[in-house]
């Protein structure tokens, strides 16, 4: 859904989101009222093709790798009111989940900044 929104933003040349970019090139482009595909169409097409390839690989290869094991495991969801956990149980589970998710993201992102792994991560920047 986000990609559809960004397509709409770029096609209609809405500068709101571009003001939050941090790279100098974007700052210069926005001062000259040029969008990335207008200032350097060759590089823009290269990035577009690369993005399409990455999305294709994610959809075609990675999605089944996640979906197949999930489909093979049988879950027995309980739908009765007696099985609903208490509010305190739900709250501590939410807090633990947020902590684990945020700490995992932080440390994985930090590891990706080490020289050995940065080649993989530098596209993010």
C-alpha positions, -999 to 999 in steps of 0.1 A, spaced: 0 0 0 29 23 8 42 20 -27 9 30 -42 9 61 -20 45 70 -30 36 65 -67 8 90 -62 32 114 -45 58 112 -72 34 113 -102 17 144 -87 51 159 -76 40 165 -40 72 178 -23 60 171 13 79 138 17 110 150 -1 116 176 25 125 149 50 153 134 29 188 139 43 211 136 13 225 167 -3 216 156 -38 179 157 -29 183 191 -13 198 205 -45 172 188 -66 144 202 -46 159 237 -47 159 235 -85 124 220 -85 136 189 -102 125 154 -92 150 126 -92 138 111 -125 140 146 -141 175 155 -128 191 121 -137 168 98 -157 195 72 -165 203 67 -128 166 68 -119 158 40 -144 187 20 -130 173 23 -95 138 16 -107 149 -16 -124 169 -27 -94 139 -21 -71 116 -41 -94 140 -70 -93 143 -69 -55 105 -68 -51 102 -97 -76 126 -118 -57 109 -110 -24 75 -119 -38 84 -150 -58 110 -166 -36 109 -153 -1 71 -153 4 67 -191 -3 96 -197 21 76 -181 48 42 -193 38 50 -230 33 62 -238 69 33 -218 82 8 -238 61 24 -271 73 20 -263 110 -15 -269 124 -26 -242 148 -55 -249 172 -69 -215 179 -93 -214 208 -122 -191 202 -140 -193 235 -140 -165 261 -123 -187 287 -92 -189 266 -88 -151 264 -58 -141 285 -62 -115 312 -55 -78 305 -22 -79 326 -10 -110 306 -17 -92 273 0 -60 285 32 -78 296 33 -98 264 29 -66 243 57 -49 263 80 -79 259 72 -82 222 80 -45 216 113 -47 236 124 -78 217 115 -64 183 131 -30 190 163 -45 205 166 -71 177 162 -44 150 187 -21 168 214 -48 171 209 -62 137 211 -27 122 243 -20 143 259 -53 130 251 -43 94 272 -12 99 304 -32 105 326 -32 74 321 -69 68 283 -65 63 280 -28 52 282 -37 15 249 -55 20 234 -27 40 247 4 22 218 5 -3 196 14 27 216 46 31 
